[in-house]
Amino acid sequence: MARSEQVLTAAVGSKRSASKPVEVATFRSEMPRLIGILAALCAVIAWSAGDTFTLNLLALTFLFAGLATAWNIIGGFGGQFSLAHGVFLAIGAYVTANLYNNLGVSPWLALIPAAALSAGAAVLISWPAFRLRGPFFAIVTMAFNEVVFVLVNYFEAFTGGPRGLVIPFRLGLANMIFRDRMSYALLMLGYLVVCLIVGLLVLRSRLGYYLQAVRDNEAAARASGIDVLRTKLAGMAVSAALTGAGGTLFAMYLRIVDPPTVLTLSEVGVKFALIVLIGGTGTAYGPLLGALLIIPLEGFLRARLGAQVPGSNLIVLGTILVLAALFMRRGLVGAIDDVWSRLSRRRAGA
């Protein structure tokens, strides 16, 4: 049976029966692996104690791994290549900055409206855009990102215009502002774990089966009784809510929110998709592997090469990514699976 037929059968089966017991049982089977990953990443943070550069790199890596995991829910599981996730990140960042600066609301509380407004904006954007498929959907989301970039520069009362919004330094856990970088690394790791848990729950739930069925064969999914538009909207809302929450962390970490930082397509919108493509599209841990490769490599090349020959770091990074795309069609997860399969066959042959 082909993969698309297997996914469709699972989706139809989950529609006819209650999905919660299956979802919980499957998620529990992932807990040892998730705990092992968390322990390994905590060990890396502990090993980097006192090294500001490495801790800063780890914080950004975990943050972008979480954001890529959020993108993977709709882009990987659902096959909808969105380039508008920078908008949802910007919504979370600007909402948090305004609530914190003007009303004194703690960023921990601002997470809720940031996630909710991002999910609401995602539904409004996607309702007409999901009538399109393939590259046309991606082009529409890219165009929307550029429109929002212009609007953010125009509405200075809320966004600060081109200057952006500066978040004052008020040290304290309640303000999500810390003096040391280790606290930020742990905070971003917590966000990553939340995104991984949500991603696993979605993947093993009825919504996850529906998204995969729509991705593999939309016509067959519709013929089997799946509400395709509702499925896409639900996946996009969950993905955008997590991205908006990440925008809160992004704002409090940098303490400045301006259009080039949160809405530049090459630095934000495309990076989420790129991390997922390198790590393994539609896999639970592919975004994490992609971020562990791309973000530290990007930082290392910028520090080593960019300071000596401007732009050389981008050339090297681009070359590596092109080679990875050519020789690892299924991403890092696929490459690891291939190596593991070869070793298993050799052991079986021996």
VENURHU-V55732 format. One record per residue. N is the residue number from 1. PHI is phi in whole degrees, 0 to 359 (* if undefined). Layout:
[[N;PHI] [N;PHI]]
This chain:
[[1;*] [2;292] [3;301] [4;298] [5;291] [6;295] [7;296] [8;296] [9;298] [10;296] [11;295] [12;294] [13;296] [14;291] [15;287] [16;274] [17;230] [18;292] [19;268] [20;298] [21;301] [22;294] [23;298] [24;295] [25;298] [26;291] [27;294] [28;298] [29;292] [30;272] [31;300] [32;302] [33;294] [34;295] [35;294] [36;298] [37;297] [38;298] [39;296] [40;295] [41;291] [42;296] [43;296] [44;296] [45;297] [46;297] [47;294] [48;268] [49;305] [50;92] [51;263] [52;298] [53;298] [54;293] [55;295] [56;297] [57;294] [58;295] [59;299] [60;293] [61;297] [62;294] [63;297] [64;288] [65;295] [66;294] [67;295] [68;292] [69;297] [70;296] [71;298] [72;297] [73;298] [74;264] [75;279] [76;266] [77;294] [78;265] [79;71] [80;257] [81;281] [82;269] [83;245] [84;255] [85;290] [86;297] [87;296] [88;291] [89;298] [90;295] [91;301] [92;299] [93;291] [94;290] [95;298] [96;297] [97;298] [98;291] [99;295] [100;288] [101;286] [102;267] [103;243] [104;71] [105;284] [106;297] [107;302] [108;296] [109;280] [110;293] [111;304] [112;292] [113;296] [114;298] [115;291] [116;294] [117;293] [118;295] [119;295] [120;296] [121;296] [122;297] [123;294] [124;296] [125;292] [126;281] [127;307] [128;279] [129;291] [130;287] [131;289] [132;261] [133;230] [134;59] [135;295] [136;293] [137;295] [138;298] [139;295] [140;296] [141;294] [142;295] [143;296] [144;296] [145;300] [146;291] [147;296] [148;296] [149;303] [150;293] [151;295] [152;295] [153;290] [154;273] [155;274] [156;290] [157;298] [158;261] [159;255] [160;81] [161;65] [162;298] [163;288] [164;80] [165;243] [166;257] [167;264] [168;294] [169;278] [170;234] [171;298] [172;152] [173;297] [174;297] [175;266] [176;58] [177;234] [178;235] [179;279] [180;259] [181;281] [182;297] [183;297] [184;294] [185;298] [186;292] [187;298] [188;293] [189;295] [190;299] [191;298] [192;299] [193;298] [194;300] [195;296] [196;296] [197;296] [198;297] [199;299] [200;293] [201;297] [202;294] [203;300] [204;266] [205;258] [206;299] [207;300] [208;297] [209;295] [210;297] [211;300] [212;293] [213;295] [214;295] [215;296] [216;283] [217;199] [218;296] [219;296] [220;293] [221;296] [222;295] [223;294] [224;279] [225;106] [226;283] [227;282] [228;297] [229;296] [230;297] [231;297] [232;297] [233;296] [234;296] [235;297] [236;294] [237;296] [238;297] [239;299] [240;290] [241;298] [242;296] [243;293] [244;298] [245;297] [246;296] [247;297] [248;298] [249;296] [250;300] [251;294] [252;286] [253;283] [254;278] [255;60] [256;209] [257;233] [258;221] [259;305] [260;297] [261;285] [262;252] [263;234] [264;291] [265;299] [266;289] [267;271] [268;237] [269;302] [270;286] [271;297] [272;303] [273;296] [274;296] [275;300] [276;292] [277;297] [278;289] [279;285] [280;140] [281;292] [282;79] [283;257] [284;290] [285;249] [286;301] [287;301] [288;295] [289;296] [290;298] [291;292] [292;297] [293;272] [294;285] [295;295] [296;297] [297;297] [298;298] [299;294] [300;295] [301;294] [302;294] [303;287] [304;273] [305;257] [306;300] [307;287] [308;271] [309;234] [310;305] [311;92] [312;293] [313;295] [314;290] [315;295] [316;295] [317;297] [318;298] [319;297] [320;297] [321;293] [322;295] [323;296] [324;296] [325;292] [326;285] [327;255] [328;231] [329;297] [330;258] [331;76] [332;297] [333;298] [334;296] [335;296] [336;295] [337;299] [338;296] [339;296] [340;296] [341;295] [342;296] [343;297] [344;295] [345;293] [346;295] [347;294] [348;294] [349;289] [350;288]]
